[in-house]
Amino acid sequence: MKKFFFVILFIAAFGMGAHAQVEDATIEADQIRYWIGEGENQAILIVNWCNPEIALAWGYRFDGEDVTVENMMDEIAGADVRFSYEGGGGVINDIFYQDENHTLSLTGSYWMYNLNGVMANFGYSDQLLTSGDVVKWGDDGCAIVDWDNWSYTWTTEIVPVSDPNASTQNEDATISTDQIQYWVGEGQYNAVMIVSWCEPEVAFAWGYRFQTISTTVETMLSDIAAADPRFAYAISGGFLTDITYQDEQYDLSIAPDYIVYNHNGGSAGGVESETISTGDYIKFGGYGCAQMDENWVSTWSTEVLPVAPIETEDTTVIIDTTIFDGIVGTEGCQGIFCEDPAILGWATNCVLERGLQDITVPNLWASFGSESDAVGAATTSTATHVVSLGDAGAAILTFDMPITNGDGYDFAVFENALNDVFLELAFVEVSSDGVNYVRFPAVSNTQAETQVDNAGTLDATDIHNLAGKYRVGWGVPFDLEELADNELIDINNVTHVKVIDVIGSIDPTVASRDCRNHIINDPYPTNFASSGFDLSGVCVLNGWHPGQVGINDYSTPQLSVYPNPCRNVIVVESEDNEVVTLFDVQGRMMLRQTASAPLTTLNVQEFPAGIYFVQCGTKTAKVVKRD
């Protein structure tokens, strides 16, 4: 019998005291030099040999939820001829690594492994991987074993293996995320952008945060340029043609030189199509000072410096002294009660992007509630019908009825605050197409000098256009008229509402900011399963519902359309520049175009037979389409 099982039998019979807690040596994803596989998820494989004392690490990328540790090891062994292993029955017998400098092996035992620093629960052929996992193998002869907690750790410093397929191993200068001083954007995902200028020899780095699991390089460039007036760029044919940076000290440009770039130190495509995921590094530079290998991979050796944040007025000073409406029951409170008869309906669908329990702690996500808990009517209960978003998490709500800009407030967002002072806040954005979102201008006059902890309190009179300022059962209302001048939104046809958790930390590297760039301070950290904003519902106060009311029930003027019934086209009486929108019976927008006077023609030939509704300005009409 192998020695591993002798040890287990000994422990079972006689027990063993726990060792002191020790730190398991690990390595960050941005230090990995050799990535194998493709996909949006990533994991790290580490093998710790005892004789000689050395530990090596590989990176692994994958898609899907059914990828195992065995799949990872098989793909790494298939890609890296230096690495191999033998196993069966869910356990490993031998692990080998050989290159010009090393001949390493673990042989003659069932080798132990841990997952994220804790003993793995399953054999390697059954253990599923999730993004961010670190799998570490090693010999118990050099492990520190805590049998009471069934964990073992290895303290050997870990070395990332190099890519054996790269003929020229140029060292690409980089920077770690904890050195970044200026972060642009919001969200639980992050990337780093570096620009290396040749004359003078200097390289700058920005941090970038985003809300979706992946985004494009062009989006990152656009958001950084919008936030930092010192930085600008130009694109032609999907490729960069100019990059500039100007402040009191520097006047830098890469033009008309060829601008090349790498993605995590490897090759990259056009900036409009190249997608980035969390932890990625994008590096641009002039062709003239790049080191280029035969695979057309560019590297720059210039030391990378973090860009300093833009100097602004002291963000700890309250620059808006407006006193807003206060808590429920006080004079002038604008809260909407969840049983208000003015409510026309509630969100009917929710798509959730969970945030972290603590934005600074990776891979530990909020988990309380589900998407269905944000659908339907909010209640006065604090414990049910609630979904927790987590730090920077987001929920996108859709409705049976489009929300319209009517008299007064048009919709309201509900949270489950236990009382009038423990308030967890969220930004609110709206969209007419599910692609372009516009944020309500939020204001927080709460001081940003002392952190509000998870037992702290807020004053509702310091808060405006942020969901969560009232206690459970009362929603914060929003008026679409505030967004009337924004060309990205049709305030008479809002189909999506996005609720985004505010990261309440006053740490400027992670903090959320209001419309004046002032840090928003709310209870932080709320590092538990119900972290962040707890969404209980979104109600409609102004809207129309083609799926539930007949055309004769509308109080608005009726629209003239013909033929009705129709087969191929609908002709609408209209005026110049009005927006004509076609909805199906479920309230889904099928077609939208700008009208011309006196008639506008809608092509409906490809749509299935059924009942449709046409809206033009404030007028509506029901149309029957036949095959």
LINNOR-V449872 format. One record per helix or strand of 2 or more residues. SS is the DSSP state (a for helix, b for strand). FROM is the first residue (numbers start at 0). LEN is the number of residues. Records with the same first field share a line. If there is no record, write none. Layout:
BEGIN
SS: FROM-LEN + FROM-LEN
END
This chain:
BEGIN
a: 2-12 + 28-3 + 68-11 + 176-3 + 216-11 + 286-3 + 370-4 + 459-3 + 479-4 + 550-3
b: 34-2 + 40-9 + 53-9 + 82-6 + 90-8 + 102-4 + 111-4 + 117-2 + 133-5 + 143-3 + 150-3 + 157-3 + 182-3 + 188-9 + 201-9 + 213-3 + 230-6 + 238-8 + 250-4 + 258-5 + 274-3 + 279-7 + 290-2 + 297-2 + 303-3 + 335-2 + 344-2 + 348-5 + 386-2 + 393-10 + 410-5 + 425-6 + 437-2 + 442-2 + 462-2 + 473-5 + 493-8 + 533-7 + 542-2 + 560-2 + 568-6 + 578-6 + 588-6 + 597-6 + 609-7 + 618-7
END
